């Protein structure tokens, strides 16, 4: 089991990792962060809107399923958002350098970080 900080620091060991955060999407506030490369406070707040919109859309469509992750592909970066199953209303946010990252390994690292996370 890992603390929030340990889980986020573990993500930074992934090839191409720039930064990571744990975010409460009810408030948009970060519960923890690691790394650098962008304003994580602003990114957490902005991506909260992405998470809320998709959750609301799934509810309206009555989709009885679970989101594994979101991938936002930029020219130079990957942004991954993963809802934390064990803690409703919380998601992990992971930013990677697209030129150096292996997306499959990054997604796997995110699954591992989430499963090890303790609150």
Residue, then its C-alpha position, 0 to 999 in steps of 0.5 A: x500500500x502507498x500514500x498519495x505522495x508515494x503513488x505519485x512519486x512512483x508514477x514519475x519513474x515511468x519513461x517520459x513522465x513529467x508530473x502527476x496529481x490526485x484531484x478531487x473532482x467535486x471541488x477541483x482541488x489537488x490532494x497531492x502532486x509530484x513533478x513539474x512541467x505545467x501549472x498543476x493547480x490550473x490543470x487539475x481545475x481544468x480537467x475536473x470539468x472534463x471529468x464532470x462532463x463525462x460522468x454527467x453524460x454517462x449518467x444521462x445516457x444511463x450507461x452502466x459502466x465504469x470509465x477506465x481512463x481518458x487520454x488527451x493527446x497533444x502534439x508533445x504530451x499525453x494527458x491521462x485521467x483515471x478515476x480512482x475506483x476506491x474513492x468516488x469523486x477522485x481521479x489521478x492525472x498523469x502528464x507525459x512527454x509524448x516523444x519519450x513515453x510508451x503509452x501502454x506502459x504509462x497506462x499500466x503504471x497508472x493502474x498500479x499507482x491507483x491500486x496501491x493507493x491508500x487514503 
